[in-house]
Amino acid sequence: MSNTPMSNTQPQLGNTPSLLVRSDTNPRPTAPAVLHPSVNAPEESPLAIPPIAIDRMLTTAQASAVLGKDVETLKKWRQRRIGPKYVKYPDGTIRYRLSTIMKFLDDHTVEI
């Protein structure tokens, strides 16, 4: 055994850094650290995010032009519920999805 004094690198009683204090001695729960959103967000390449398909909404006049029918015909079809599906907004506005018009045409195409 040597008689050398203790090194200054070891923590002394009363000089203990706060990082070495046991967390279970603190009765108050601590909230988790909130980091900046860019720190918490996972890294994704732009190619990993799928594109959002936005279906074009057509007015009755536009839908009638695509279908080759009169606007009044589409109104009658809506009353009889025989035409293409449509969207009716709370204010009464009518719109047709372009994909619905194209499906309607495809469904009513006669193959010879």
Secondary structure as UniProt FT lines:
FT   TURN            8..9
FT   TURN            13..14
FT   HELIX           18..20
FT   HELIX           23..25
FT   HELIX           37..40
FT   HELIX           46..48
FT   STRAND          57..58
FT   HELIX           60..67
FT   HELIX           71..80
FT   STRAND          87..88
FT   TURN            90..91
FT   STRAND          94..97
FT   HELIX           98..107
//
